Protein backbone atom coordinates (compact mmCIF):
# COMPACT_ATOMS: atom_id res chain seq x y z
CA UNK A 1 0.00 0.00 0.00
CA UNK A 2 1.54 3.29 -1.09
CA UNK A 3 0.75 6.09 1.37
CA UNK A 4 1.33 9.87 1.23
CA UNK A 5 1.17 12.12 4.30
CA UNK A 6 0.67 15.84 3.66
CA UNK A 7 2.13 17.72 6.63
CA UNK A 8 0.34 20.98 5.90
CA UNK A 9 1.71 24.24 7.32
CA UNK A 10 -0.51 27.29 7.78
CA UNK A 11 -0.89 30.47 9.79
CA UNK A 12 -3.72 32.71 10.94
CA UNK A 13 -3.34 35.02 7.95
CA UNK A 14 -4.38 32.39 5.39
CA UNK A 15 -8.12 32.45 4.56
CA UNK A 16 -9.87 29.12 5.03
CA UNK A 17 -11.08 28.99 1.43
CA UNK A 18 -7.55 29.54 0.13
CA UNK A 19 -6.29 26.81 2.46
CA UNK A 20 -8.87 24.39 1.09
CA UNK A 21 -7.74 25.12 -2.47
CA UNK A 22 -4.09 24.66 -1.55
CA UNK A 23 -4.76 21.39 0.27
CA UNK A 24 -6.76 20.11 -2.70
CA UNK A 25 -3.88 20.90 -5.06
CA UNK A 26 -1.50 18.99 -2.78
CA UNK A 27 -3.85 15.99 -2.77
CA UNK A 28 -4.04 16.02 -6.58
CA UNK A 29 -0.26 16.02 -6.71
CA UNK A 30 -0.25 12.64 -4.89
CA UNK A 31 -1.83 10.70 -7.75
CA UNK A 32 -0.14 7.32 -7.84
CA UNK A 33 -0.67 6.65 -4.13
CA UNK A 34 -3.33 4.38 -2.68
CA UNK A 35 -3.94 6.45 0.45
CA UNK A 36 -3.36 10.16 1.11
CA UNK A 37 -3.66 11.67 4.61
CA UNK A 38 -4.14 15.28 5.78
CA UNK A 39 -3.80 16.62 9.36
CA UNK A 40 -6.47 17.24 11.97
CA UNK A 41 -8.58 20.43 11.73
CA UNK A 42 -6.38 21.95 9.01
CA UNK A 43 -9.24 24.05 7.64
CA UNK A 44 -10.78 25.54 10.83
CA UNK A 45 -7.42 25.62 12.71
CA UNK A 46 -6.31 23.09 15.28
CA UNK A 47 -6.02 25.58 18.16
CA UNK A 48 -8.36 28.26 16.79
CA UNK A 49 -11.06 27.50 19.35
CA UNK A 50 -12.69 30.94 19.09
CA UNK A 51 -13.23 30.49 15.36
CA UNK A 52 -14.67 27.00 15.49
CA UNK A 53 -18.37 27.89 15.90
CA UNK A 54 -18.42 30.07 12.77
CA UNK A 55 -16.16 27.68 10.83
CA UNK A 56 -18.23 24.61 11.70
CA UNK A 57 -19.94 22.88 8.78
CA UNK A 58 -22.21 19.91 8.16
CA UNK A 59 -20.63 16.60 7.28
CA UNK A 60 -21.26 17.21 3.57
CA UNK A 61 -20.14 20.85 3.71
CA UNK A 62 -17.54 22.75 1.69
CA UNK A 63 -14.50 20.88 3.02
CA UNK A 64 -15.91 17.49 2.09
CA UNK A 65 -17.02 18.77 -1.33
CA UNK A 66 -13.59 20.21 -2.08
CA UNK A 67 -11.75 17.11 -0.87
CA UNK A 68 -14.11 14.75 -2.72
CA UNK A 69 -13.25 16.45 -5.99
CA UNK A 70 -9.53 16.23 -5.22
CA UNK A 71 -9.80 12.52 -4.33
CA UNK A 72 -11.60 11.82 -7.61
CA UNK A 73 -9.05 13.77 -9.61
CA UNK A 74 -6.13 11.93 -7.98
CA UNK A 75 -7.83 8.53 -7.88
CA UNK A 76 -6.85 7.99 -4.23
CA UNK A 77 -8.42 7.00 -0.95
CA UNK A 78 -8.25 10.25 1.01
CA UNK A 79 -8.26 10.69 4.74
CA UNK A 80 -9.18 14.36 4.61
CA UNK A 81 -8.15 15.15 8.17
CA UNK A 82 -10.98 16.47 10.32
CA UNK A 83 -13.53 19.26 10.40
CA UNK A 84 -15.64 20.87 13.08
CA UNK A 85 -18.87 19.10 12.23
CA UNK A 86 -22.15 20.90 12.94
CA UNK A 87 -25.31 18.87 13.51
CA UNK A 88 -27.87 19.15 10.75
CA UNK A 89 -31.31 20.54 11.63
CA UNK A 90 -33.23 17.86 13.49
CA UNK A 91 -30.11 15.78 14.22
CA UNK A 92 -29.35 14.72 17.80
CA UNK A 93 -26.91 17.35 19.15
CA UNK A 94 -25.33 14.87 21.57
CA UNK A 95 -25.73 14.33 25.31
CA UNK A 96 -24.31 17.77 26.16
CA UNK A 97 -26.47 19.51 23.53
CA UNK A 98 -23.61 21.24 21.71
CA UNK A 99 -24.11 19.77 18.25
CA UNK A 100 -20.42 20.10 17.34
CA UNK A 101 -17.82 17.35 16.88
CA UNK A 102 -14.21 16.98 15.74
CA UNK A 103 -14.95 14.65 12.83
CA UNK A 104 -12.57 12.88 10.45
CA UNK A 105 -13.57 12.20 6.85
CA UNK A 106 -12.48 9.18 4.80
CA UNK A 107 -13.22 9.35 1.08
CA UNK A 108 -12.96 6.75 -1.65
CA UNK A 109 -11.24 7.25 -5.03
CA UNK A 110 -14.67 8.06 -6.48
CA UNK A 111 -15.04 10.91 -3.98
CA UNK A 112 -17.75 9.17 -1.97
CA UNK A 113 -17.65 9.27 1.82
CA UNK A 114 -16.56 5.82 3.03
CA UNK A 115 -16.90 6.58 6.73
CA UNK A 116 -16.42 9.30 9.34
CA UNK A 117 -15.04 9.25 12.86
CA UNK A 118 -15.97 11.59 15.70
CA UNK A 119 -12.98 12.09 18.02
CA UNK A 120 -13.54 10.17 21.24
CA UNK A 121 -10.95 11.84 23.51
CA UNK A 122 -11.29 15.64 23.64
CA UNK A 123 -8.14 17.60 24.46
CA UNK A 124 -8.19 20.59 26.79
CA UNK A 125 -8.52 19.43 30.42
CA UNK A 126 -11.98 20.96 30.75
CA UNK A 127 -11.36 23.84 28.33
CA UNK A 128 -10.96 23.85 24.54
CA UNK A 129 -12.52 20.74 23.03
CA UNK A 130 -14.30 19.50 26.20
CA UNK A 131 -16.01 22.88 26.60
CA UNK A 132 -17.02 23.29 22.96
CA UNK A 133 -17.46 19.85 21.41
CA UNK A 134 -19.31 16.61 21.95
CA UNK A 135 -17.26 13.44 22.42
CA UNK A 136 -17.47 10.69 19.83
CA UNK A 137 -18.68 7.32 21.05
CA UNK A 138 -17.69 4.79 18.37
CA UNK A 139 -14.52 2.91 17.46
CA UNK A 140 -14.31 3.08 13.65
CA UNK A 141 -12.65 0.61 11.30
CA UNK A 142 -13.32 0.13 7.60
CA UNK A 143 -11.93 -1.67 4.57
CA UNK A 144 -10.45 0.49 1.83
CA UNK A 145 -9.28 -0.40 -1.68
CA UNK A 146 -5.76 -0.07 -3.04
CA UNK A 147 -6.58 1.72 -6.30
CA UNK A 148 -2.96 1.87 -7.49
CA UNK A 149 -1.25 -1.16 -5.94
CA UNK A 150 -4.23 -3.34 -6.78
CA UNK A 151 -3.91 -5.54 -3.71
CA UNK A 152 -6.76 -6.73 -1.50
CA UNK A 153 -8.69 -4.20 0.63
CA UNK A 154 -6.86 -2.98 3.73
CA UNK A 155 -8.64 -2.58 7.06
CA UNK A 156 -8.00 0.89 8.46
CA UNK A 157 -8.58 2.01 12.04
CA UNK A 158 -9.26 5.70 12.67
CA UNK A 159 -8.06 7.83 15.59
CA UNK A 160 -7.27 11.52 16.05
CA UNK A 161 -4.42 13.33 17.85
CA UNK A 162 -5.08 13.14 21.64
CA UNK A 163 -6.47 9.61 21.18
CA UNK A 164 -2.82 8.49 20.97
CA UNK A 165 -2.54 8.83 24.76
CA UNK A 166 -5.18 6.14 25.38
CA UNK A 167 -3.80 2.68 24.51
CA UNK A 168 -7.08 0.93 25.34
CA UNK A 169 -8.65 2.58 22.31
CA UNK A 170 -5.94 1.15 20.07
CA UNK A 171 -6.48 -2.32 21.53
CA UNK A 172 -10.13 -1.93 20.54
CA UNK A 173 -9.10 -0.97 17.00
CA UNK A 174 -6.77 -3.99 16.89
CA UNK A 175 -9.57 -6.28 18.08
CA UNK A 176 -11.83 -4.86 15.36
CA UNK A 177 -9.31 -6.09 12.79
CA UNK A 178 -7.41 -2.90 11.96
CA UNK A 179 -4.05 -3.43 10.26
CA UNK A 180 -3.19 0.22 9.54
CA UNK A 181 -4.03 3.03 11.96
CA UNK A 182 -4.45 6.54 10.56
CA UNK A 183 -3.92 9.35 13.08
CA UNK A 184 -4.23 12.97 11.90
CA UNK A 185 -3.18 15.58 14.45
CA UNK A 186 -2.61 19.20 15.37
CA UNK A 187 0.09 18.40 17.93
CA UNK A 188 2.10 21.37 19.26
CA UNK A 189 5.87 21.67 19.17
CA UNK A 190 6.02 21.92 22.97
CA UNK A 191 5.13 18.21 23.28
CA UNK A 192 6.30 16.84 19.95
CA UNK A 193 8.57 14.30 21.69
CA UNK A 194 5.41 12.74 23.16
CA UNK A 195 3.89 12.60 19.67
CA UNK A 196 6.72 10.60 18.16
CA UNK A 197 7.10 8.31 21.19
CA UNK A 198 3.38 7.51 21.45
CA UNK A 199 3.10 6.78 17.73
CA UNK A 200 5.91 4.26 17.96
CA UNK A 201 4.45 2.73 21.13
CA UNK A 202 1.00 2.22 19.63
CA UNK A 203 2.52 0.53 16.54
CA UNK A 204 4.85 -1.70 18.57
CA UNK A 205 2.42 -2.85 21.23
CA UNK A 206 -0.35 -3.66 18.73
CA UNK A 207 1.90 -4.86 15.88
CA UNK A 208 0.27 -2.52 13.40
CA UNK A 209 1.26 0.20 10.96
CA UNK A 210 0.67 3.72 12.33
CA UNK A 211 0.30 6.52 9.79
CA UNK A 212 0.50 9.71 11.87
CA UNK A 213 0.09 13.04 10.05
CA UNK A 214 0.72 16.22 12.05
CA UNK A 215 0.48 19.94 11.31
CA UNK A 216 3.30 22.44 10.72
CA UNK A 217 3.32 26.23 10.95
CA UNK A 218 2.08 28.49 13.77
CA UNK A 219 -1.53 29.40 14.44
CA UNK A 220 -3.48 30.85 17.35
CA UNK A 221 -0.11 31.49 18.99
CA UNK A 222 0.90 27.83 18.97
CA UNK A 223 3.97 26.60 17.04
CA UNK A 224 3.03 23.20 15.67
CA UNK A 225 5.24 20.15 16.00
CA UNK A 226 5.38 18.60 12.55
CA UNK A 227 7.33 15.31 12.71
CA UNK A 228 4.70 13.30 10.90
CA UNK A 229 5.74 9.68 10.81
CA UNK A 230 4.94 6.22 9.51
CA UNK A 231 5.79 3.45 11.96
CA UNK A 232 5.99 -0.26 11.24
CA UNK A 233 4.66 -3.11 13.41
CA UNK A 234 8.02 -3.64 15.15
CA UNK A 235 8.20 0.03 16.16
CA UNK A 236 10.57 0.97 13.35
CA UNK A 237 10.15 4.46 11.86
CA UNK A 238 9.71 3.97 8.11
CA UNK A 239 9.53 7.70 7.32
CA UNK A 240 9.59 10.92 9.35
CA UNK A 241 9.04 14.55 8.39
CA UNK A 242 10.79 17.63 9.72
CA UNK A 243 9.23 20.77 11.18
CA UNK A 244 7.97 22.48 8.00
CA UNK A 245 5.42 21.68 5.31
CA UNK A 246 6.41 18.39 3.75
CA UNK A 247 4.98 15.35 1.96
CA UNK A 248 6.06 11.86 2.98
CA UNK A 249 5.67 8.90 0.63
CA UNK A 250 6.12 5.34 1.86
CA UNK A 251 5.15 1.81 0.85
CA UNK A 252 3.58 -0.40 3.53
CA UNK A 253 3.95 -4.17 3.34
CA UNK A 254 0.52 -4.80 4.82
CA UNK A 255 0.39 -8.36 3.50
CA UNK A 256 3.59 -9.11 5.44
CA UNK A 257 2.00 -8.09 8.75
CA UNK A 258 0.97 -11.65 9.58
CA UNK A 259 4.59 -12.79 9.19
CA UNK A 260 5.72 -10.16 11.72
CA UNK A 261 3.11 -11.33 14.21
CA UNK A 262 3.98 -14.99 13.66
CA UNK A 263 7.69 -14.35 14.19
CA UNK A 264 7.04 -12.60 17.52
CA UNK A 265 3.58 -13.77 18.65
CA UNK A 266 3.19 -11.48 21.65
CA UNK A 267 -0.48 -10.80 20.97
CA UNK A 268 -1.24 -14.47 21.57
CA UNK A 269 -0.19 -14.04 25.20
CA UNK A 270 -2.78 -11.38 26.08
CA UNK A 271 -4.74 -12.33 29.21
CA UNK A 272 -6.84 -9.27 30.11
C-alpha positions in Angstrom: 0.0 0.0 0.0 1.5 3.3 -1.1 0.8 6.1 1.4 1.3 9.9 1.2 1.2 12.1 4.3 0.7 15.8 3.7 2.1 17.7 6.6 0.3 21.0 5.9 1.7 24.2 7.3 -0.5 27.3 7.8 -0.9 30.5 9.8 -3.7 32.7 10.9 -3.3 35.0 7.9 -4.4 32.4 5.4 -8.1 32.5 4.6 -9.9 29.1 5.0 -11.1 29.0 1.4 -7.5 29.5 0.1 -6.3 26.8 2.5 -8.9 24.4 1.1 -7.7 25.1 -2.5 -4.1 24.7 -1.5 -4.8 21.4 0.3 -6.8 20.1 -2.7 -3.9 20.9 -5.1 -1.5 19.0 -2.8 -3.9 16.0 -2.8 -4.0 16.0 -6.6 -0.3 16.0 -6.7 -0.2 12.6 -4.9 -1.8 10.7 -7.8 -0.1 7.3 -7.8 -0.7 6.7 -4.1 -3.3 4.4 -2.7 -3.9 6.5 0.5 -3.4 10.2 1.1 -3.7 11.7 4.6 -4.1 15.3 5.8 -3.8 16.6 9.4 -6.5 17.2 12.0 -8.6 20.4 11.7 -6.4 21.9 9.0 -9.2 24.0 7.6 -10.8 25.5 10.8 -7.4 25.6 12.7 -6.3 23.1 15.3 -6.0 25.6 18.2 -8.4 28.3 16.8 -11.1 27.5 19.4 -12.7 30.9 19.1 -13.2 30.5 15.4 -14.7 27.0 15.5 -18.4 27.9 15.9 -18.4 30.1 12.8 -16.2 27.7 10.8 -18.2 24.6 11.7 -19.9 22.9 8.8 -22.2 19.9 8.2 -20.6 16.6 7.3 -21.3 17.2 3.6 -20.1 20.9 3.7 -17.5 22.8 1.7 -14.5 20.9 3.0 -15.9 17.5 2.1 -17.0 18.8 -1.3 -13.6 20.2 -2.1 -11.8 17.1 -0.9 -14.1 14.7 -2.7 -13.3 16.5 -6.0 -9.5 16.2 -5.2 -9.8 12.5 -4.3 -11.6 11.8 -7.6 -9.0 13.8 -9.6 -6.1 11.9 -8.0 -7.8 8.5 -7.9 -6.9 8.0 -4.2 -8.4 7.0 -1.0 -8.3 10.3 1.0 -8.3 10.7 4.7 -9.2 14.4 4.6 -8.1 15.1 8.2 -11.0 16.5 10.3 -13.5 19.3 10.4 -15.6 20.9 13.1 -18.9 19.1 12.2 -22.1 20.9 12.9 -25.3 18.9 13.5 -27.9 19.2 10.7 -31.3 20.5 11.6 -33.2 17.9 13.5 -30.1 15.8 14.2 -29.4 14.7 17.8 -26.9 17.4 19.1 -25.3 14.9 21.6 -25.7 14.3 25.3 -24.3 17.8 26.2 -26.5 19.5 23.5 -23.6 21.2 21.7 -24.1 19.8 18.3 -20.4 20.1 17.3 -17.8 17.3 16.9 -14.2 17.0 15.7 -15.0 14.6 12.8 -12.6 12.9 10.5 -13.6 12.2 6.9 -12.5 9.2 4.8 -13.2 9.3 1.1 -13.0 6.7 -1.6 -11.2 7.2 -5.0 -14.7 8.1 -6.5 -15.0 10.9 -4.0 -17.8 9.2 -2.0 -17.7 9.3 1.8 -16.6 5.8 3.0 -16.9 6.6 6.7 -16.4 9.3 9.3 -15.0 9.2 12.9 -16.0 11.6 15.7 -13.0 12.1 18.0 -13.5 10.2 21.2 -11.0 11.8 23.5 -11.3 15.6 23.6 -8.1 17.6 24.5 -8.2 20.6 26.8 -8.5 19.4 30.4 -12.0 21.0 30.8 -11.4 23.8 28.3 -11.0 23.8 24.5 -12.5 20.7 23.0 -14.3 19.5 26.2 -16.0 22.9 26.6 -17.0 23.3 23.0 -17.5 19.8 21.4 -19.3 16.6 21.9 -17.3 13.4 22.4 -17.5 10.7 19.8 -18.7 7.3 21.0 -17.7 4.8 18.4 -14.5 2.9 17.5 -14.3 3.1 13.7 -12.6 0.6 11.3 -13.3 0.1 7.6 -11.9 -1.7 4.6 -10.4 0.5 1.8 -9.3 -0.4 -1.7 -5.8 -0.1 -3.0 -6.6 1.7 -6.3 -3.0 1.9 -7.5 -1.3 -1.2 -5.9 -4.2 -3.3 -6.8 -3.9 -5.5 -3.7 -6.8 -6.7 -1.5 -8.7 -4.2 0.6 -6.9 -3.0 3.7 -8.6 -2.6 7.1 -8.0 0.9 8.5 -8.6 2.0 12.0 -9.3 5.7 12.7 -8.1 7.8 15.6 -7.3 11.5 16.1 -4.4 13.3 17.8 -5.1 13.1 21.6 -6.5 9.6 21.2 -2.8 8.5 21.0 -2.5 8.8 24.8 -5.2 6.1 25.4 -3.8 2.7 24.5 -7.1 0.9 25.3 -8.6 2.6 22.3 -5.9 1.2 20.1 -6.5 -2.3 21.5 -10.1 -1.9 20.5 -9.1 -1.0 17.0 -6.8 -4.0 16.9 -9.6 -6.3 18.1 -11.8 -4.9 15.4 -9.3 -6.1 12.8 -7.4 -2.9 12.0 -4.1 -3.4 10.3 -3.2 0.2 9.5 -4.0 3.0 12.0 -4.4 6.5 10.6 -3.9 9.4 13.1 -4.2 13.0 11.9 -3.2 15.6 14.5 -2.6 19.2 15.4 0.1 18.4 17.9 2.1 21.4 19.3 5.9 21.7 19.2 6.0 21.9 23.0 5.1 18.2 23.3 6.3 16.8 19.9 8.6 14.3 21.7 5.4 12.7 23.2 3.9 12.6 19.7 6.7 10.6 18.2 7.1 8.3 21.2 3.4 7.5 21.5 3.1 6.8 17.7 5.9 4.3 18.0 4.5 2.7 21.1 1.0 2.2 19.6 2.5 0.5 16.5 4.8 -1.7 18.6 2.4 -2.8 21.2 -0.4 -3.7 18.7 1.9 -4.9 15.9 0.3 -2.5 13.4 1.3 0.2 11.0 0.7 3.7 12.3 0.3 6.5 9.8 0.5 9.7 11.9 0.1 13.0 10.0 0.7 16.2 12.1 0.5 19.9 11.3 3.3 22.4 10.7 3.3 26.2 11.0 2.1 28.5 13.8 -1.5 29.4 14.4 -3.5 30.8 17.3 -0.1 31.5 19.0 0.9 27.8 19.0 4.0 26.6 17.0 3.0 23.2 15.7 5.2 20.1 16.0 5.4 18.6 12.5 7.3 15.3 12.7 4.7 13.3 10.9 5.7 9.7 10.8 4.9 6.2 9.5 5.8 3.5 12.0 6.0 -0.3 11.2 4.7 -3.1 13.4 8.0 -3.6 15.1 8.2 0.0 16.2 10.6 1.0 13.3 10.2 4.5 11.9 9.7 4.0 8.1 9.5 7.7 7.3 9.6 10.9 9.4 9.0 14.6 8.4 10.8 17.6 9.7 9.2 20.8 11.2 8.0 22.5 8.0 5.4 21.7 5.3 6.4 18.4 3.7 5.0 15.4 2.0 6.1 11.9 3.0 5.7 8.9 0.6 6.1 5.3 1.9 5.2 1.8 0.8 3.6 -0.4 3.5 4.0 -4.2 3.3 0.5 -4.8 4.8 0.4 -8.4 3.5 3.6 -9.1 5.4 2.0 -8.1 8.7 1.0 -11.7 9.6 4.6 -12.8 9.2 5.7 -10.2 11.7 3.1 -11.3 14.2 4.0 -15.0 13.7 7.7 -14.3 14.2 7.0 -12.6 17.5 3.6 -13.8 18.7 3.2 -11.5 21.7 -0.5 -10.8 21.0 -1.2 -14.5 21.6 -0.2 -14.0 25.2 -2.8 -11.4 26.1 -4.7 -12.3 29.2 -6.8 -9.3 30.1 
